[in-house]
Amino acid sequence: ELYEGLDEMEQRLGKNRFLVGDRFTEADLRLYPTIIRYDTAYAVLFKCSKRRIEDYPNLSAWLRDVYQLPCLAADGTRAAYGIQDTFDVDDARRSYSELFPINPGGIVPSGPGLEDLRLDRPADRGSCDWKDIFHVA
């Protein structure tokens, strides 16, 4: 079921920039933490490393696209920080390794880390202007 779900996201993102069209929505916001954690935490701990996110070209580009997005301030203008500033991949890997009883030794894998995900590569999925990305009233 996991890989069927990833395949479905891959197909959907092959047709649209974001999950439900050309604008960033709550669906994208909710998927982002799961996908950014996948290779660094889930694949190792839950033994689901058959395919990496990088093996899905559209999903991988979507992850880079979302990672590089600006954030919006409460007044609807561009904030001084971006989505990449809101999540610490290395901390997520450490905390998942320490919390779950499936890792009783508490061994924290050395990677992959943020550098290994190469999220700074161009996503090439559309405009970077926040007015083209977000629904702003």
CYANA upper distance limits for C-alpha pairs under 8 A (distance plus 0.5 A):
  1 GLU  CA      5 GLY  CA      6.65
  2 LEU  CA      6 LEU  CA      6.85
  3 TYR  CA      7 ASP  CA      6.46
  4 GLU  CA      8 GLU  CA      6.64
  5 GLY  CA      9 MET  CA      6.79
  6 LEU  CA     10 GLU  CA      6.60
  7 ASP  CA     11 GLN  CA      6.75
  7 ASP  CA     56 TYR  CA      8.47
  8 GLU  CA     12 ARG  CA      6.63
  9 MET  CA     13 LEU  CA      6.46
  9 MET  CA     19 LEU  CA      8.02
  9 MET  CA     59 LEU  CA      7.26
 10 GLU  CA     14 GLY  CA      6.67
 10 GLU  CA     56 TYR  CA      6.77
 10 GLU  CA     57 PRO  CA      7.98
 10 GLU  CA     58 ASN  CA      6.00
 10 GLU  CA     59 LEU  CA      5.80
 11 GLN  CA     15 LYS  CA      7.38
 11 GLN  CA     58 ASN  CA      8.22
 12 ARG  CA     16 ASN  CA      6.85
 12 ARG  CA     19 LEU  CA      7.01
 13 LEU  CA     17 ARG  CA      6.44
 13 LEU  CA     18 PHE  CA      6.76
 13 LEU  CA     19 LEU  CA      6.66
 13 LEU  CA     58 ASN  CA      6.10
 13 LEU  CA     59 LEU  CA      6.92
 13 LEU  CA     62 TRP  CA      7.74
 14 GLY  CA     58 ASN  CA      6.16
 16 ASN  CA     20 VAL  CA      7.57
 16 ASN  CA     21 GLY  CA      5.72
 16 ASN  CA     22 ASP  CA      6.53
 17 ARG  CA     21 GLY  CA      6.85
 17 ARG  CA     22 ASP  CA      5.77
 17 ARG  CA     23 ARG  CA      7.96
 17 ARG  CA     62 TRP  CA      7.65
 17 ARG  CA    125 ARG  CA      6.62
 17 ARG  CA    126 GLY  CA      7.85
 18 PHE  CA     22 ASP  CA      6.17
 18 PHE  CA     23 ARG  CA      6.69
 18 PHE  CA     24 PHE  CA      6.42
 18 PHE  CA     25 THR  CA      8.26
 18 PHE  CA     28 ASP  CA      7.20
 18 PHE  CA     62 TRP  CA      7.66
 19 LEU  CA     24 PHE  CA      8.34
 19 LEU  CA     25 THR  CA      8.33
 19 LEU  CA     27 ALA  CA      7.14
 19 LEU  CA     28 ASP  CA      6.59
 20 VAL  CA     25 THR  CA      7.95
 20 VAL  CA     27 ALA  CA      8.03
 22 ASP  CA    133 ILE  CA      7.74
 23 ARG  CA    132 ASP  CA      7.73
 23 ARG  CA    133 ILE  CA      5.43
 23 ARG  CA    134 PHE  CA      6.11
 23 ARG  CA    135 HIS  CA      7.31
 24 PHE  CA     28 ASP  CA      6.69
 24 PHE  CA     29 LEU  CA      8.21
 24 PHE  CA    133 ILE  CA      6.23
 24 PHE  CA    134 PHE  CA      6.01
 24 PHE  CA    135 HIS  CA      8.12
 25 THR  CA     29 LEU  CA      7.00
 25 THR  CA    134 PHE  CA      8.06
 26 GLU  CA     30 ARG  CA      6.58
 27 ALA  CA     31 LEU  CA      6.74
 28 ASP  CA     32 TYR  CA      6.53
 29 LEU  CA     33 PRO  CA      8.17
 30 ARG  CA     34 THR  CA      8.16
 31 LEU  CA     35 ILE  CA      6.78
 32 TYR  CA     36 ILE  CA      6.52
 32 TYR  CA     63 LEU  CA      7.57
 32 TYR  CA     66 VAL  CA      7.96
 33 PRO  CA     37 ARG  CA      6.59
 34 THR  CA     38 TYR  CA      6.57
 35 ILE  CA     39 ASP  CA      8.33
 35 ILE  CA     53 ILE  CA      7.99
 35 ILE  CA     63 LEU  CA      7.74
 36 ILE  CA     40 THR  CA      8.13
 36 ILE  CA     63 LEU  CA      7.59
 36 ILE  CA     89 VAL  CA      7.80
 37 ARG  CA     41 ALA  CA      5.94
 37 ARG  CA     42 TYR  CA      6.91
 37 ARG  CA     89 VAL  CA      7.27
 37 ARG  CA     92 ALA  CA      7.56
 37 ARG  CA     93 ARG  CA      7.94
 38 TYR  CA     42 TYR  CA      5.29
 38 TYR  CA     43 ALA  CA      6.34
 38 TYR  CA     52 ARG  CA      8.39
 38 TYR  CA     53 ILE  CA      7.84
 39 ASP  CA     43 ALA  CA      5.75
 39 ASP  CA     44 VAL  CA      8.04
 39 ASP  CA     49 SER  CA      8.11
 39 ASP  CA     52 ARG  CA      6.61
 39 ASP  CA     53 ILE  CA      7.24
 39 ASP  CA    112 PRO  CA      7.45
 40 THR  CA     44 VAL  CA      7.82
 40 THR  CA     89 VAL  CA      7.74
 40 THR  CA     90 ASP  CA      8.27
 40 THR  CA     93 ARG  CA      6.30
 40 THR  CA    111 GLY  CA      6.91
 40 THR  CA    112 PRO  CA      5.71
 40 THR  CA    113 GLY  CA      6.82
 41 ALA  CA     45 LEU  CA      6.72
 41 ALA  CA     92 ALA  CA      7.58
 41 ALA  CA     93 ARG  CA      5.34
 41 ALA  CA     96 TYR  CA      6.97
 41 ALA  CA     97 SER  CA      7.95
 42 TYR  CA     46 PHE  CA      5.83
 42 TYR  CA     47 LYS  CA      7.82
 42 TYR  CA     48 CYS  CA      7.43
 43 ALA  CA     47 LYS  CA      5.85
 43 ALA  CA     48 CYS  CA      5.07
 43 ALA  CA     49 SER  CA      5.09
 43 ALA  CA     52 ARG  CA      8.44
 44 VAL  CA     48 CYS  CA      7.39
 44 VAL  CA     49 SER  CA      7.19
 45 LEU  CA     96 TYR  CA      8.49
 45 LEU  CA     97 SER  CA      7.68
 45 LEU  CA    102 ILE  CA      7.68
 45 LEU  CA    103 ASN  CA      7.66
 51 ARG  CA     55 ASP  CA      6.66
 52 ARG  CA     56 TYR  CA      7.93
 53 ILE  CA     57 PRO  CA      8.49
 53 ILE  CA     59 LEU  CA      7.22
 53 ILE  CA     60 SER  CA      6.14
 54 GLU  CA     59 LEU  CA      8.26
 54 GLU  CA     60 SER  CA      5.74
 55 ASP  CA     60 SER  CA      8.02
 56 TYR  CA     60 SER  CA      6.26
 57 PRO  CA     61 ALA  CA      6.60
 58 ASN  CA     62 TRP  CA      6.53
 59 LEU  CA     63 LEU  CA      6.65
 60 SER  CA     64 ARG  CA      6.91
 61 ALA  CA     65 ASP  CA      6.52
 61 ALA  CA    123 ALA  CA      5.42
 61 ALA  CA    124 ASP  CA      7.95
 61 ALA  CA    125 ARG  CA      7.70
 62 TRP  CA     66 VAL  CA      6.59
 62 TRP  CA    123 ALA  CA      7.43
 62 TRP  CA    125 ARG  CA      7.94
 63 LEU  CA     67 TYR  CA      6.46
 63 LEU  CA    119 LEU  CA      8.00
 64 ARG  CA     68 GLN  CA      6.65
 64 ARG  CA    119 LEU  CA      5.43
 64 ARG  CA    120 ASP  CA      7.34
 64 ARG  CA    121 ARG  CA      7.56
 64 ARG  CA    122 PRO  CA      7.69
 64 ARG  CA    123 ALA  CA      5.91
 65 ASP  CA     69 LEU  CA      6.89
 65 ASP  CA    122 PRO  CA      8.18
 65 ASP  CA    123 ALA  CA      5.55
 65 ASP  CA    124 ASP  CA      8.22
 65 ASP  CA    125 ARG  CA      7.32
 66 VAL  CA     83 ILE  CA      7.58
 67 TYR  CA     82 GLY  CA      8.33
 67 TYR  CA     83 ILE  CA      6.06
 67 TYR  CA     84 GLN  CA      5.49
 67 TYR  CA    119 LEU  CA      7.38
 68 GLN  CA     82 GLY  CA      7.30
 68 GLN  CA     83 ILE  CA      6.99
 68 GLN  CA     84 GLN  CA      6.65
 68 GLN  CA    119 LEU  CA      8.33
 68 GLN  CA    120 ASP  CA      7.83
 69 LEU  CA     82 GLY  CA      6.31
 69 LEU  CA     83 ILE  CA      6.22
 69 LEU  CA     84 GLN  CA      8.05
 69 LEU  CA    128 CYS  CA      7.65
 69 LEU  CA    130 TRP  CA      8.23
 70 PRO  CA     78 ARG  CA      7.19
 70 PRO  CA     79 ALA  CA      7.40
 70 PRO  CA     80 ALA  CA      8.49
 70 PRO  CA     81 TYR  CA      6.90
 70 PRO  CA     82 GLY  CA      4.58
 70 PRO  CA     83 ILE  CA      6.52
 70 PRO  CA    130 TRP  CA      7.25
 71 CYS  CA     78 ARG  CA      6.60
 71 CYS  CA     79 ALA  CA      5.83
 71 CYS  CA     80 ALA  CA      8.12
 71 CYS  CA     81 TYR  CA      6.64
 71 CYS  CA     82 GLY  CA      5.28
 71 CYS  CA     83 ILE  CA      6.42
 72 LEU  CA     76 GLY  CA      6.16
 72 LEU  CA     77 THR  CA      6.10
 72 LEU  CA     78 ARG  CA      5.17
 72 LEU  CA     79 ALA  CA      5.48
 73 ALA  CA     77 THR  CA      5.86
 73 ALA  CA     78 ARG  CA      6.27
 73 ALA  CA     79 ALA  CA      5.27
 76 GLY  CA    136 VAL  CA      6.88
 76 GLY  CA    137 ALA  CA      8.34
 78 ARG  CA    130 TRP  CA      7.56
 81 TYR  CA     85 ASP  CA      6.88
 82 GLY  CA     86 THR  CA      7.74
 83 ILE  CA     87 PHE  CA      7.95
 88 ASP  CA     92 ALA  CA      6.79
 89 VAL  CA     93 ARG  CA      6.84
 89 VAL  CA    113 GLY  CA      7.19
 89 VAL  CA    114 LEU  CA      6.50
 90 ASP  CA     94 ARG  CA      6.83
 90 ASP  CA    113 GLY  CA      6.30
 90 ASP  CA    114 LEU  CA      7.22
 91 ASP  CA     95 SER  CA      6.54
 92 ALA  CA     96 TYR  CA      6.53
 93 ARG  CA     97 SER  CA      6.69
 93 ARG  CA    108 VAL  CA      7.87
 93 ARG  CA    109 PRO  CA      8.20
 94 ARG  CA     98 GLU  CA      6.86
 94 ARG  CA    108 VAL  CA      6.35
 94 ARG  CA    109 PRO  CA      8.40
 95 SER  CA     99 LEU  CA      6.59
 96 TYR  CA    100 PHE  CA      6.90
 97 SER  CA    103 ASN  CA      6.86
 97 SER  CA    106 GLY  CA      6.36
 97 SER  CA    107 ILE  CA      7.11
 97 SER  CA    108 VAL  CA      5.96
 97 SER  CA    109 PRO  CA      8.33
 98 GLU  CA    103 ASN  CA      7.71
 98 GLU  CA    106 GLY  CA      5.59
 98 GLU  CA    107 ILE  CA      8.10
 98 GLU  CA    108 VAL  CA      7.91
 99 LEU  CA    103 ASN  CA      8.49
100 PHE  CA    104 PRO  CA      7.95
103 ASN  CA    107 ILE  CA      7.50
111 GLY  CA    116 ASP  CA      8.15
112 PRO  CA    116 ASP  CA      6.01
112 PRO  CA    117 LEU  CA      7.62
113 GLY  CA    117 LEU  CA      7.12
114 LEU  CA    118 ARG  CA      7.35
114 LEU  CA    119 LEU  CA      8.00
115 GLU  CA    119 LEU  CA      8.17
127 SER  CA    132 ASP  CA      7.00
127 SER  CA    133 ILE  CA      7.99
128 CYS  CA    132 ASP  CA      7.87
128 CYS  CA    133 ILE  CA      7.81
129 ASP  CA    133 ILE  CA      7.18
130 TRP  CA    134 PHE  CA      6.45
131 LYS  CA    135 HIS  CA      7.92
131 LYS  CA    136 VAL  CA      7.55
